[in-house]
Amino acid sequence: RTKIPRKEAPPRTKLPARSRLPTILNGRLKITVNKPHSSISILGADGKVIFGPVLSNIDGQVVTGMLNLGTYTVVAKEAGFIDSSVTVKLSQRLQSIRIDLTAIPLAFLTFEVTVPDAKIEILGMGSYLGGLGRLAMRLGKYVINVTKKGYITQSLEVDLITAGLEVRKIVNLQRIQLGPMVDDARQAFNAGQYDRVAVICREILDLEPSLGPAHLLYGKALFEQAQTGSSPHLIEALRQGEVVNMDVKVLTETGRNRVLLDGTLTLDRNYVRLEVPRNVSLNVWILKSDIASIRLVLDKHDIEFVEYEGTGSPQSAGAKRSNRKISIYSKQVYLRHRIDLGKKETETFCQEGTSTPLKCQKDGENLLQLLSFWRSQLR
């Protein structure tokens, strides 16, 4: 038998491996907003900003850098429009979204004040000086305060409920009436409430710095408390046409007799008058131009009193004149102290102490300053 040779199978050709499509791991967002130059931000799933804020271009577009695939929130903002946000699932190399912003509904407020330079405060918005023009405002309720120094503050509520509607307001501020305030200060002074007098008068003078009655009451309140600063207010009161009356103690000496009498010292722009009801012979008018000297003197107890000297008359500034020397204690220096000596009483210039020796006060400088200022500064 003849063997037939077996044909060998041709070698197999190796086919190339099947190519695989690449896996997408990240992509970009192309964001288009209907308003150019809007602010664009992108928040991750945890709510944190991962992109922006940036402004869209003139076409309202922003293209991000490469972002991991996933879910994002895109926020668009523009002044005058309601903020808008879109949630997007990024799954492509370049994915486009569009956001349309809606204009905030506005109304218009025109605000006028009849008094110039008043301050207009819109709570939650800000303050404006003078009238408001046509102001575009969001719908809602607004509280508006109108103030000006010397005027009663007005507060009003404006309710803007219709978009596009124009609301017009005119406010007529009323002046603060200072007369009742002066009356309150005068009543407080008569009641001895000097601290209250000072508070009221400071308020008055803040509104009307040259009001004479307020300067008068303020100065007298300070004087009654032996505080510094009384004289400038009393001089300003005189400058504004007021007359200053001060209670004093008048010293008279005859031989060894030394007597203090109640008196009233009156200052006008041009003269000083002393009246002593218990001894009218001590009454005297002296013109400012006839004052020769004013000085502070210490008595034998080292208590201060004021001595002024000049040519005056006993009844009026025009009567027959003679040279007079007047010695007066401030009421704040002189304090009556009675010592029981049987039926006798003695007067001292000292304040009684409970467990300490008598303490003398030394407050004559206010009275000296008042007379000196009257003589030198009041023209």
KELO-350716 format. One record per atom (N, C-alpha, C): x, y, z; residue in three letters. Coordinates in steps of 0.05 Angstrom, whole numbers, plus 5000, padded with zeros to 4 digits. Layout:
! residues N
XYZALA
...
//
This chain:
! residues 379
501749765000ARG
500050005000ARG
501750245000ARG
500750414983THR
502250674982THR
500950875001THR
502651005019LYS
501551205038LYS
501351475024LYS
499051575027ILE
498651845016ILE
499452045037ILE
501252225030PRO
502052425050PRO
499852615059PRO
499652665086ARG
497552845096ARG
498453135093ARG
496553285081LYS
497153565078LYS
496953715105LYS
498953875109GLU
498954025135GLU
497154285132GLU
495754335152ALA
494054575152ALA
495754825153ALA
494855015138PRO
496455265138PRO
496455395165PRO
498555545172PRO
498655665199PRO
496555885203PRO
495455895226ARG
493356085232ARG
494556365235ARG
493156545222THR
493956835225THR
492756955250THR
494357075267LYS
493357205292LYS
491957475285LYS
489457485293LEU
487957735289LEU
488657935311LEU
488758195303PRO
489258395324PRO
487158405345PRO
487958475369ALA
485958495391ALA
483858715385ALA
481358655393ARG
479158845388ARG
479759105404ARG
479659335389SER
480259595402SER
477959665420SER
478659795444ARG
476659865464ARG
476160175463ARG
473660275467LEU
473060555469LEU
474060665495LEU
475360915494PRO
476461025519PRO
474261095539PRO
474761075565THR
472761145586THR
472861445592THR
470561575592ILE
470461865598ILE
470461905628ILE
472462055638LEU
472762105667LEU
472062395674LEU
472262575655ASN
471562855661ASN
470562995636ASN
469563245641GLY
468563405619GLY
468263695626GLY
467263845607ARG
466864135611ARG
463964205609ARG
463264425622LEU
460564545620LEU
460764795605LEU
458964825586LYS
458565075571LYS
455965195581LYS
456165425594ILE
453865545607ILE
453165795592ILE
450565825585THR
449566055571THR
447366185588THR
447766445594VAL
445766595610VAL
444666815592VAL
442066875596ASN
440767075579ASN
441667365585ASN
443367405605LYS
444367675611LYS
447367665610LYS
448667825593PRO
451567845593PRO
452667935620PRO
455067855625HIS
456567935649HIS
455167855675HIS
453767635674SER
452567525699SER
454667385715SER
454267355740SER
456067215757SER
455366915758SER
457366735751ILE
456866455750ILE
458566315770ILE
457266135786SER
458665965805SER
457765685802SER
459465485808ILE
458765205807ILE
459265085834ILE
457264945845LEU
457464815871LEU
457564515867LEU
459264385884GLY
459364095883GLY
457163975899GLY
457163705900ALA
455063565914ALA
454963635944ALA
457163725955ASP
457163795983ASP
456464085988ASP
455764235966GLY
454864505969GLY
457064715969GLY
459564625966LYS
461864805966LYS
462464905938LYS
463365155935VAL
463965265909VAL
466465135898VAL
466365025874ILE
468664905862ILE
469565055837ILE
467865245829PHE
468465405805PHE
467165675807PHE
468765895802GLY
467666155803GLY
467866285830GLY
466466505833PRO
464766625813PRO
466366765791PRO
465366745766VAL
466466885743VAL
464167015728VAL
464967215711LEU
462867355696LEU
462667235668LEU
460267205659SER
459767115632SER
460667325612SER
461367245587ASN
462267435567ASN
459967585555ASN
460567735534ILE
458567915522ILE
456167755511ILE
456767495505ASP
454567325495ASP
453267175518ASP
453967235542GLY
452767095565GLY
453866815570GLY
456266755559GLN
457266485561GLN
459666455579GLN
459866215590VAL
462266135606VAL
462765845600VAL
465365775595VAL
466165495591VAL
468065435614VAL
467465215628THR
469065145651THR
471564995642THR
473364955662GLY
475564765657GLY
474564485661GLY
476364295660MET
475564015663MET
474463955691MET
472163825691LEU
470863755717LEU
470463455717LEU
470663335740ASN
469963055743ASN
466963015736ASN
466462785724LEU
463662725718LEU
462062715745LEU
459662805744GLY
458062795768GLY
455863015767GLY
454663055790THR
452363245792THR
453363505804THR
452563725791TYR
453363995800TYR
450964175800TYR
451164395816THR
449164605816THR
450464855805THR
449264965784VAL
450365215771VAL
448565445780VAL
449765655791VAL
448365885802VAL
449066135785VAL
446966275776ALA
447366525761ALA
446166755776ALA
447666985777LYS
446667215791LYS
447167465774LYS
445367655776GLU
445767915762GLU
444068125777GLU
445168365781ALA
443768575796ALA
441168635781ALA
439068655797GLY
436468715786GLY
434868465776GLY
436068225780PHE
434767985771PHE
434767785795PHE
432767605793ILE
432567395814ILE
434667185809ILE
436167115831ASP
438166905828ASP
436866645818ASP
438366515801SER
437366265789SER
439466045790SER
438565795795SER
440465565796SER
439365335781SER
441165175770VAL
440364935754VAL
442164705763VAL
440964465768THR
442464225774THR
442964075749THR
445463995744VAL
446263865719VAL
447963625726VAL
447563405710LYS
449263165713LYS
451263155690LYS
453763215695LEU
455763225675LEU
456562935666LEU
456062875640SER
456662595631SER
457962595603SER
458662835593GLN
459762845566GLN
462363015567GLN
463862995546ARG
466263155543ARG
465663455544ARG
463563535531LEU
462663815531LEU
459663815532LEU
458663925554GLN
455763915558GLN
454764205561GLN
452664265548SER
451564545547SER
449064565564SER
448764785579ILE
446264845593ILE
445665145589ILE
443165215594ARG
442265495591ARG
440765565617ARG
441265815626ILE
439865925649ILE
438666185641ILE
436066215646ASP
434666465640ASP
434066615667ASP
435166855669LEU
434667025693LEU
432167185689LEU
430567225711THR
428167375710THR
428467635725THR
427767855713ALA
428068115726ALA
426368125752ALA
427568255772ILE
426168295797ILE
423868505793ILE
421468445801PRO
419268635798PRO
419768885816PRO
419769115804LEU
420369365818LEU
418069565817LEU
417869725838ALA
416169955838ALA
417970205841ALA
416770435839PHE
418370685840PHE
417270865862PHE
419170985877LEU
418471165899LEU
419771435894LEU
418071635895THR
419071915894THR
418372045921THR
420472145935PHE
420172235963PHE
421272525964PHE
419572705975GLU
420272985977GLU
419873076006GLU
421673256015VAL
421473376042VAL
421373676038VAL
419473806052THR
419174096048THR
421374256061THR
422874136080VAL
425174266093VAL
427674176079VAL
429374366071PRO
431874286057PRO
433874136076PRO
435473966064ASP
437673826078ASP
436673646100ASP
434273546098ALA
433273346117ALA
434573076110ALA
434872906130LYS
435972636127LYS
433672436123LYS
433772286102ILE
431772086096ILE
433071806100ILE
432071656119GLU
433171386123GLU
431171176117GLU
431771006098ILE
430070776091ILE
431270536105ILE
429870436125LEU
430970216141LEU
431569976123LEU
434069876126GLY
434869646110GLY
436169716084GLY
436069976076MET
437170056051MET
439370266054MET
438970466070GLY
440970676073GLY
439770946078GLY
441471156078SER
440571426084SER
441171606061SER
439571816058TYR
439872006036TYR
439472286048TYR
440872486037LEU
440572756046LEU
439072916026LEU
436873036035GLY
435173186016GLY
433073006004GLY
431673095983GLY
429572935971GLY
430672705955GLY
428972505951LEU
429672275934LEU
428472325907LEU
429972255886GLY
428872255860GLY
427172015856GLY
426971925831ARG
425371685825ARG
427071435831ARG
426471315854LEU
428071095864LEU
426670835858LEU
428070655843ALA
426970385837ALA
427470205862ALA
425270075871MET
425469915895MET
423869655891MET
424869445905ARG
423469195904ARG
420769215918ARG
418869045910LEU
416269055923LEU
416568975952LEU
414969095969GLY
414969035997GLY
414369276014GLY
414469246041LYS
413969456059LYS
416569586069LYS
416569846071TYR
418969996079TYR
418170196101TYR
419970216121VAL
419670416142VAL
421670636136VAL
420670886135ILE
422371116127ILE
422271326150ILE
424671406159ASN
424871616180ASN
426071866167ASN
424772096174VAL
425772346164VAL
426472526187VAL
428972606188THR
429972756211THR
431473006202THR
431473206219LYS
433173446217LYS
433373576244LYS
435673676250LYS
436173806275LYS
434274046278LYS
432874046301GLY
430974266306GLY
428174206298GLY
427673966286TYR
425073896276TYR
424173626288TYR
421573586289ILE
420473336300ILE
420873116279ILE
422072896288THR
422472666270THR
419772546261THR
419572486235GLN
417172356225GLN
417972086215GLN
416271886221SER
416671616211SER
414171526197SER
414471406174LEU
412171306158LEU
412871046145LEU
410770896138GLU
410970636125GLU
409970656097GLU
411470556078VAL
410770546050VAL
410470266041VAL
408270186029ASP
407769916019ASP
407769915989ASP
409769805977LEU
409969775947LEU
408969505939LEU
406669485927ILE
405469225922ILE
405069165892ILE
405369365875THR
404869325846THR
407369395830THR
408369205814ALA
410669255798ALA
410069475778ALA
411969665774GLY
411669875755GLY
410170115766GLY
408870095790LEU
407370315801LEU
409270525813LEU
408570775810GLU
410170995822GLU
408671105845GLU
409971115869VAL
408771225893VAL
410271485900VAL
408671695907ARG
409871955912ARG
409072035941ARG
411072115957LYS
410672195984LYS
411872475989LYS
410372646003ILE
411372916010ILE
411172936041ILE
413373006054VAL
413473026083VAL
414073316091VAL
412373416108ASN
412673686118ASN
413573676148ASN
416173716152LEU
417173706180LEU
416273946196LEU
415773906221GLN
414874126239GLN
417174196258GLN
417574446263ARG
419674536281ARG
418974456310ARG
421074386325ILE
420774326354ILE
420274596368ILE
418074606384GLN
417474846398GLN
419174866424GLN
420875066425LEU
422775086447LEU
421475216472LEU
419375366468GLY
418075496491GLY
417275306513GLY
415875086506PRO
415174886527PRO
417574766541PRO
419674726526MET
422174616538MET
423374816557MET
423375066551VAL
424375276569VAL
422575276594VAL
419975256591ASP
418175246614ASP
418775016632ASP
419274776620ASP
420074546636ASP
422574596652ASP
424574716639ALA
427074776652ALA
426674976675ALA
424975166671ARG
424475366692ARG
423075236716ARG
421075066711GLN
419774926733GLN
421774746748GLN
423474616733ALA
425474446747ALA
427374616764ALA
428074856754PHE
429875026769PHE
428475116795PHE
425975196793ASN
424475286817ASN
424175056837ASN
424174806827ALA
423974576845ALA
426674486855ALA
428874626847GLY
431474546856GLY
432674306842GLY
431474226819GLN
432473996803GLN
434474096783GLN
436874166793TYR
438774296776TYR
439974116755TYR
440273856761ASP
441273676741ASP
439373646718ASP
436773646724ARG
434773636702ARG
434873886686ARG
435174116699VAL
435374366684VAL
437674356664VAL
439974246673ALA
442274226655ALA
441674046631ALA
440373826635VAL
439673646613VAL
437873776593VAL
435773906603ILE
433874036584ILE
435174266569ILE
436774426583CYS
438074656570CYS
440074566550CYS
441474346555ARG
443374256535ARG
441974176509ARG
439574046512GLU
437973966489GLU
437074216474GLU
436174416489ILE
435274666476ILE
437574806461ILE
439874826474LEU
442074976462LEU
443274816438LEU
442974556438ASP
443774406415ASP
442074466391ASP
439574546396LEU
437774616374LEU
437974916367LEU
438275076388GLU
438375366384GLU
440475486402GLU
442975496392PRO
445275576409PRO
445175846421PRO
443576026410SER
443576306420SER
441076376437SER
439576176446LEU
437076226460LEU
437776326488LEU
437176586494GLY
437876706519GLY
436776576544GLY
434176516545PRO
432976396569PRO
434376126576PRO
435075966556ALA
436375716562ALA
439175756574ALA
440675956563HIS
443276016575HIS
442976116604HIS
440876276608LEU
440476386635LEU
439876166655LEU
438075976648LEU
437375766667LEU
439675566671LEU
441075516649TYR
443375326651TYR
445575446668TYR
446175706664GLY
448275836680GLY
447475846709GLY
444975916715LYS
444175936743LYS
444175656756LYS
443375446741ALA
443475176752ALA
446275096759ALA
448175156742LEU
450975096748LEU
451975266772LEU
451075516773PHE
451875696795PHE
450875586822PHE
448275496821GLU
447075396846GLU
448575156856GLU
449774996838GLN
451274756846GLN
454274816850GLN
454975076848ALA
457775156851ALA
459575016832ALA
458574966808GLN
460174836787GLN
461375046768GLN
463674976757THR
464975156738THR
463375166712THR
463675376697GLY
462375396671GLY
459775556672GLY
459075666695SER
456575806696SER
456776086683SER
459076216687SER
459276496677SER
458976526647SER
460176356630PRO
459876396601PRO
456876386593PRO
455376206605HIS
452476196598HIS
450976436608HIS
451676536631LEU
450276776641LEU
450977026625LEU
453477036616ILE
454277266599ILE
452877246572ILE
452577006561GLU
451176986536GLU
448277056539GLU
447076986562ALA
444277066568ALA
444077366568ALA
445977506581LEU
445977796580LEU
446277906552LEU
447977776537ARG
448377866509ARG
445777836493ARG
444177646499GLN
441677596485GLN
439277756497GLN
439877936515GLY
437778116526GLY
436578026552GLY
437577816564GLU
436477726590GLU
437677896613GLU
436477886636VAL
437478006660VAL
438077796680VAL
440477806693VAL
441377596711VAL
440977696740VAL
439477546756ASN
438977596784ASN
440277376801ASN
441977446820MET
443277246837MET
442777316866MET
442077116882ASP
441777146911ASP
444577156923ASP
445077356940VAL
447677376953VAL
447377446982VAL
449577446996LYS
449577547024LYS
451377797024LYS
450278007035VAL
451678267036VAL
452878307063VAL
455378367064LEU
456878407089LEU
456878697097LEU
455978757121THR
456079027132THR
457579007158THR
459279207163GLU
460779217187GLU
460579507199GLU
459779517224THR
459679767239THR
461179717265THR
463579827267GLY
465179777290GLY
465879477291GLY
465179357314ARG
465579067316ARG
463278897306ARG
461079037300ASN
458778887290ASN
459178807261ASN
458778547256ARG
459178437229ARG
456578287222ARG
455078397203VAL
452378287197VAL
452278217168VAL
450977987163LEU
450377897136LEU
447477917130LEU
446778047108LEU
443978087101LEU
443477967074LEU
440977867070ASP
440177757044ASP
439977987024ASP
440977937000GLY
440878136979GLY
440577996952GLY
439878166932THR
439678066905THR
441478236887THR
443278106873LEU
445078236854LEU
443878206826LEU
443478426813THR
442278426786THR
444378536766THR
444778386744LEU
446578476723LEU
444978526698LEU
445278756687ASP
444278826660ASP
446678866642ASP
446278906617ARG
448578956599ARG
450279186609ARG
448979386621ASN
450479636626ASN
450779706655ASN
449479566673TYR
449679646702TYR
449579396719TYR
450379436745VAL
450079236766VAL
448479366788VAL
446479226798ARG
444779346819ARG
444679156843ARG
444879266866LEU
444679106891LEU
442279206906LEU
440579026915GLU
438179086931GLU
438178926956GLU
437879066979VAL
437978937005VAL
435379017020VAL
433278847020PRO
430678927031PRO
430779017060PRO
432578887076ARG
432678957105ARG
434279207111ARG
435679307091ASN
437179557095ASN
437479697068ASN
435479857062VAL
435379977035VAL
437580177031VAL
438980257053SER
441180447049SER
443580317035SER
443480047034LEU
445579907020LEU
445079866990LEU
442579936982ASN
441879916954ASN
443680096937ASN
444579996914VAL
446280166898VAL
446180066869VAL
446180266850TRP
446480216821TRP
449180326813TRP
450680166798ILE
453280256788ILE
453380186758ILE
453880386742LEU
454380326713LEU
456980176709LEU
456980016688LYS
459379866683LYS
461880046679LYS
461380266666SER
463580456661SER
464580586686SER
462980576708ASP
463880696733ASP
464980506753ASP
465280246745ILE
466480056763ILE
469480106764ILE
470580136789ALA
473480186792ALA
475079926795ALA
473979736810SER
475379486815SER
473479266823SER
474379016817ILE
472978776826ILE
475078576835ILE
474878476860ARG
476978296869ARG
475878096888ARG
477377876892LEU
476677666911LEU
478277716937LEU
476777706960VAL
477977766986VAL
477477527005VAL
479277487023LEU
478877277044LEU
478277417070LEU
476177317084ASP
475577427110ASP
477277287131ASP
476777347157LYS
478377237178LYS
478076937181LYS
475976827169HIS
475676537169HIS
476776407143HIS
478176567128ASP
479176487101ASP
476976407082ASP
474676537085ILE
472376487067ILE
472476707046ILE
471976627021GLU
472176816999GLU
469676986997GLU
470077236992PHE
467877416984PHE
468877606962PHE
466977726948VAL
467677896926VAL
467278186935VAL
469178356929GLU
468978636935GLU
469178796909GLU
467078956904TYR
467279126880TYR
466779416889TYR
467979596875GLU
467979876882GLU
467480046858GLU
465880256862GLY
465280436839GLY
463580666848GLY
462980836829THR
461281076835THR
458481006826THR
456581016846GLY
453880946840GLY
451881106855GLY
449281046851SER
447181186864SER
445380986878SER
443981076899PRO
442380886915PRO
439680806902PRO
438680966884GLN
435980916874GLN
435980826844GLN
437380966828SER
437480896799SER
440080996788SER
440680896764ALA
443180966751ALA
443481256746ALA
441281406746GLY
441381696740GLY
441381876764GLY
441081766788ALA
440881926813ALA
443682016821ALA
443682176843LYS
446182286853LYS
447982056861LYS
450482086853ARG
452381866856ARG
454481926878ARG
455481696889SER
457681716908SER
459381466906SER
461681476917ASN
463481246916ASN
462581036936ASN
462280786926ARG
461280566943ARG
463180326941ARG
463480186963LYS
464879936964LYS
462979716974LYS
462579516958ILE
460679306964ILE
462079046969ILE
461278906991SER
462478646997SER
460178436997SER
460378236980ILE
458278036978ILE
459377756978ILE
457977576991TYR
458677296991TYR
456777146972TYR
457776956958SER
456076776942SER
454276626961SER
451776576953LYS
449976416970LYS
451176136975LYS
452776036956GLN
453875776959GLN
456075766980GLN
457375996985VAL
459376017006VAL
458176037033VAL
456176207035TYR
454976257061TYR
452876047067TYR
453175907089LEU
451175717099LEU
450675787128LEU
448075817134ARG
447375897161ARG
447775657180ARG
449075717202HIS
449475507223HIS
448675627250HIS
446675497262ARG
445775607287ARG
446875437311ARG
447775587330ILE
448775457355ILE
447075557378ILE
446075367392ASP
444275437414ASP
445875547438ASP
445675807442LEU
446975937464LEU
444876067481LEU
443175907493GLY
440976027507GLY
438976127487GLY
438576387487LYS
436776517468LYS
438176647445LYS
440876607445LYS
442376747424LYS
442976557401LYS
443276667378GLU
444076517354GLU
446476667341GLU
448276517331THR
450476637317THR
450676527289THR
451576687271GLU
451776597243GLU
454676567235GLU
455276347222THR
457976297213THR
457876257183THR
460176207171PHE
460376157142PHE
460975867137PHE
460475707156CYS
461475437155CYS
459175237156CYS
459774997146GLN
457774777145GLN
458174597169GLN
455974527182GLU
456174367206GLU
456974087200GLU
458773967214GLY
459573697211GLY
458573527234GLY
457973277230THR
456873107251THR
458973027271THR
461272937260SER
463372837278SER
466072977273SER
466073167256THR
468573317250THR
468173607255THR
470273757257PRO
470074047260PRO
468574177237PRO
467574417241LEU
466174557220LEU
467874587196LEU
466674537173LYS
468174557148LYS
467174797132LYS
468974967125CYS
468275207110CYS
468575157080CYS
466675257065GLN
466775227036GLN
468075487024GLN
469375447002LYS
470775676989LYS
469975686960LYS
467675796954ASP
466575796927ASP
465976076917ASP
467576266924GLY
466976536915GLY
467876596887GLY
469476416875GLU
470576466849GLU
468576496826GLU
466276336828ASN
464276366808ASN
463076646807ASN
462576756830LEU
461477026831LEU
463477226821LEU
466077196828LEU
468077376818LEU
468377356787LEU
468277106777GLN
468577066749GLN
466177196734GLN
463777166745LEU
461477276732LEU
461777586730LEU
462477716752LEU
462778016751LEU
465078096733LEU
467277946734SER
469578016717SER
468877986687SER
467577756680PHE
466777716652PHE
464777936643PHE
462977996661TRP
460878206655TRP
462378476648TRP
464378536664ARG
465778786660ARG
467578786635ARG
468878556630SER
470978556609SER
470078446582SER
468178256582GLN
467478126557GLN
464778206545GLN
463078316561LEU
460378386550LEU
460478666539LEU
459978686513ARG
460078946500ARG
457279016489ARG
//
